[in-house]
Amino acid sequence: MKKEIPHSQKVLNLWGIILIIWAFYRLKLKMPEWFDEFVAKPIIFILPVYYFIKKIEKRSFLPSLNWSFKTVKKDFLISIFIGLVIFLTITLANYFRTKEVVFLKYKISYLSIFYIIFVSLITAISEQILSTGFVLKRLYEETKNFYQVAFFNAVLFFFLHVPLRFTIPGLMENQLIFLMMTDVFLSLLNSYFYLTYKSLNLPIFIHAFYNVIIALIA
């Protein structure tokens, strides 16, 4: 008798397929950043998750993604506070490394800042739908073990960023280590807030603030 595959294994299998496709895309295709974030990631990260949830699980797609004004306002205010903590932490780390306080690592126009904010939000939506709203949620539903699931999801989030981090031209070794460490920290942070508040908006906003901070001062 054929043994049925556990549902969590099916989830991880899908995540593995997405990682392989994403890694192949990053290594073989050199596309502009806007194409990566606005086209490639939604197709590679979100479409398979949508199909899996609607056709295999037969569940509603991400009910924790609530765009009501009241929910968005509350989550946004919380994420501003978390973003401020991240900003101060990275600024302090930069100070200890360079002995200088840097708020912007290069001169930048308002239009460029708007572009960074918009891209950061789109990036956060794609990555958090896959990592938090899909994988983390289902692993936690099965185990109910916060620490185990949060740590394991942080490892998955780390590997999801390996194809991206190792294909950024001109990235120095110390910058690479710093970014990979902060990826793990970001995942643990978002796991806590998602499982505490049951809202996917909050991890998306926190991730977006993190991306903006990294782009401007790291």
N, C-alpha and C positions, 0 to 999 in steps of 0.2 A: 504494500500500500504506500502510495506516494505521500511523503510527509509535507504538510502544508507549511509554506514559508510564513514566519511571523510577520505581522504587519510592520513592525519597526524595521525589520530587515528589508522589506520592500521600500520603505522610506529611504533607508540608507543606500540601497541599490540605485534608486533614482538620483540621490545626491551624488553618488559616485559617477554615474553617467554624465551628469551635468558638469562635474569637475573635469572629466576627461575632454568633453567637448569644449569647455572654456579654455583649458590648457592648450589644446590643439589650435584654437582660434587665436590665442595670444601669441603663441610661438610661430605660427605659420602666416598669419595675416597681420600686416602692419597698417591698421586703420586709424583715422583721426580719433581723438578723445571723444568728440561729440558722437561719433558713430558707435564707439564702444558702449557709451553710457545710455544713449537714447534709443539705439536699435539693437545692438548685439546682446547686452545684458537682459533687457526685457524678453527677448526671444529665447535666449539660452536658459535664463534663471526662472522666469515667471510662467511662460507657456507650458512647460512640462508639469510644473506644480499645479497649474490651473486644470490641466487635463486629468492629472492624478486625483485631485480632490473631487472634481465634478463627475468623472466617468468611472473611476475605480472605487473611491470611497463613497461617492454619491452624497456628499455633504455640501453645505453652502461654502462659498469661497471666502475665507478669512473674515469671519464675523467680528473678530477682534480689531479689525481695521474700521474704526468708527470716525466718520468725518463730520459729525454734528458739531455745531459751533461750541457748545458747552464743553464737550469732550476735548476738542482740538485746543481750545483756550487753556483748559487745565493742564493738558499734557505739554503744551508749548511753554507755559510758565515754569513747569517743573524742569523741562529740558534746558531752559535758559540758565537756571541755577546750576544744573549739572555741567552745562557747557562752560560756565564761568569757572567752575572748579577745574575742569580740564585745561582751560586756557591758562589759569594761574599755575597749574602744575607743570605744563610744558614750558611756560615762560621761565619758571624757576629752574627747571632742568637745563634750559638753554643758558641761563645765567651762570650756573655752576660749570658748564662746559666751556663757555666763551668769555665769561666775566663781563658780559654786556647784556643790557636789557633790550630786547628786540621785539617790537610790536608788529612790524612788517619787515619781512626779509628782503623785499625789493619794492621799488616804487611801482604803483599800480593804479590804474584808472578806476573810476566808479563803475564803468561799464564792465571792466574785467572782474571786479568784485561781485557784481550782480551775476555774471556768468558763473563764477565759482560757486556762489550760493545755490543757483539753480541746478547746476550739474551735481553738486553735493547732495541735494535733496533727491534728485532722480536716482543717483547711485544708491543712496540709503534705502529708498523704496525697494529697489530690485534685490539688494543683498539681504535686507531684513525680512522680506517676504519669504525668501528661500531659507535663510538660516534660523530666524526666530519664529516667524508665523507658521512655518511648515515643519522644519526638522525639530527644533526645540519643543514646540507644542506637543508633537506626537510622541517624542521620547519621554516627555514628562507625564503624559497621559498613561503611558504604559508602566513606568517605574515609580512615579511619585517621589523620586529621590532628587531633590533640588541640586545638591552638591555634585552628585555623580553626573547628572544631565548637563548642568552648567559647565562643568569642566570638559566633558566630552564634546559639547557643542563649541566650546572655545577652541579645541583642537581642530575641529572641522572648519571653523571660521579661519583659523590660521592657514590651513592647507588650501582653502578657497582663494586666499590672497597670494599664495606662492607664485602662480603664473603671472600675476600682475606685478608684484614687487620685483621679481627677477627679470622682467622685461622692460623696466623703466630705464632708459638710457642715462648714463652719468650718475647713477645713484651710488654713493660711497658706502663702504662696508658698515661704518658706524651708523649711518642713516638707515640702512636696511635693517640692522638689528633693532634699532629704536622703533621703526615702523612695525616690525613683526611683533615686538613685545606689546606695543600699544594696541595692535589688532586683538591680541588675546585679552588684554584688559578691557577693551571696548565690548567684546563679546560677553565676558563675565558680567559687566555692568548692565548690559542690555538684557541678559538673562534674568537678573534680579528684578529689574523694573518691569519686565514683561510678565513674569510669573507673580509679581506682587500686585500690579495694577490691572492685569488682564487686558491691556490695550497695546496694540501694535504701533499706534501713533507715536508713543513715547520712545521706543527704540529707534524709530525712523528719525525723529527730531534730534535725539542725542547723537545718532550716527552722522546726521547732516552737519550739526555743529562741530563735531569732531573733524569731519572732512574739511570744513572751512578753516578751522584753526590750523590743521596740519598744512594746508595749502598756503596759508598766509604767513605763518611764523616758524614752522618746524624746519 
